[in-house]
Amino acid sequence: MNRSDKIYVAGHRGMVGSAIRRILEGRGFTRLKVQTYTELDLISQAAVQRFFEQEKLD
């Protein structure tokens, strides 16, 4: 992974997701993408597919 990669961190408010986010930020990753449940419903396959198509994540 490159520090310029655009990475989605699911569950960034929870224990594991927030730890992953802190580690990545601490290692210099600056293009982290996070979404709350109200912004992205991970249960909806269509919403997730749209999100990944729009964001062009690495």
C-alpha positions as a Markdown table, in Angstrom:
| # | Residue | x | y | z |
|---|---|---|---|---|
| 1 | Met | 0.0 | 0.0 | 0.0 |
| 2 | Asn | 1.1 | 3.5 | -0.8 |
| 3 | Arg | 0.5 | 6.4 | 1.7 |
| 4 | Ser | -1.4 | 8.1 | -1.1 |
| 5 | Asp | -3.9 | 5.3 | -1.6 |
| 6 | Lys | -7.5 | 6.1 | -1.0 |
| 7 | Ile | -8.7 | 3.7 | 1.7 |
| 8 | Tyr | -12.2 | 3.1 | 3.2 |
| 9 | Val | -12.2 | 2.3 | 6.9 |
| 10 | Ala | -15.5 | 0.7 | 7.9 |
| 11 | Gly | -16.6 | 1.1 | 11.5 |
| 12 | His | -14.3 | 4.1 | 12.2 |
| 13 | Arg | -16.2 | 4.9 | 15.4 |
| 14 | Gly | -16.0 | 1.5 | 16.9 |
| 15 | Met | -13.1 | -0.1 | 18.7 |
| 16 | Val | -11.4 | -2.0 | 15.8 |
| 17 | Gly | -12.2 | 0.6 | 13.1 |
| 18 | Ser | -11.0 | 3.5 | 15.1 |
| 19 | Ala | -7.7 | 1.6 | 16.0 |
| 20 | Ile | -7.2 | 0.8 | 12.3 |
| 21 | Arg | -7.8 | 4.5 | 11.4 |
| 22 | Arg | -5.3 | 5.7 | 14.1 |
| 23 | Ile | -2.7 | 3.2 | 12.9 |
| 24 | Leu | -3.0 | 4.2 | 9.3 |
| 25 | Glu | -3.0 | 7.9 | 10.1 |
| 26 | Gly | 0.1 | 7.4 | 12.3 |
| 27 | Arg | 1.8 | 5.7 | 9.4 |
| 28 | Gly | 1.2 | 8.7 | 7.1 |
| 29 | Phe | -1.9 | 7.7 | 5.2 |
| 30 | Thr | -3.9 | 10.8 | 4.5 |
| 31 | Arg | -6.6 | 9.8 | 2.1 |
| 32 | Leu | -8.7 | 7.7 | 4.4 |
| 33 | Lys | -12.4 | 7.6 | 3.6 |
| 34 | Val | -14.9 | 7.1 | 6.4 |
| 35 | Gln | -18.7 | 7.1 | 6.4 |
| 36 | Thr | -21.2 | 7.0 | 9.2 |
| 37 | Tyr | -24.2 | 4.6 | 9.1 |
| 38 | Thr | -26.5 | 7.4 | 8.0 |
| 39 | Glu | -24.1 | 8.3 | 5.1 |
| 40 | Leu | -23.6 | 4.7 | 3.9 |
| 41 | Asp | -25.9 | 1.8 | 4.8 |
| 42 | Leu | -23.5 | -1.2 | 4.5 |
| 43 | Ile | -26.6 | -3.5 | 4.5 |
| 44 | Ser | -27.7 | -2.1 | 1.2 |
| 45 | Gln | -25.7 | -3.8 | -1.6 |
| 46 | Ala | -26.8 | -1.1 | -4.1 |
| 47 | Ala | -25.6 | 1.7 | -1.8 |
| 48 | Val | -22.3 | 0.0 | -1.2 |
| 49 | Gln | -21.8 | -0.6 | -4.9 |
| 50 | Arg | -22.6 | 3.0 | -5.7 |
| 51 | Phe | -20.2 | 4.2 | -3.0 |
| 52 | Phe | -17.3 | 2.1 | -4.4 |
| 53 | Glu | -18.0 | 3.2 | -8.0 |
| 54 | Gln | -18.1 | 6.9 | -7.0 |
| 55 | Glu | -15.1 | 6.9 | -4.7 |
| 56 | Lys | -12.7 | 4.9 | -6.8 |
| 57 | Leu | -10.9 | 3.5 | -3.8 |
| 58 | Asp | -7.5 | 1.8 | -3.9 |
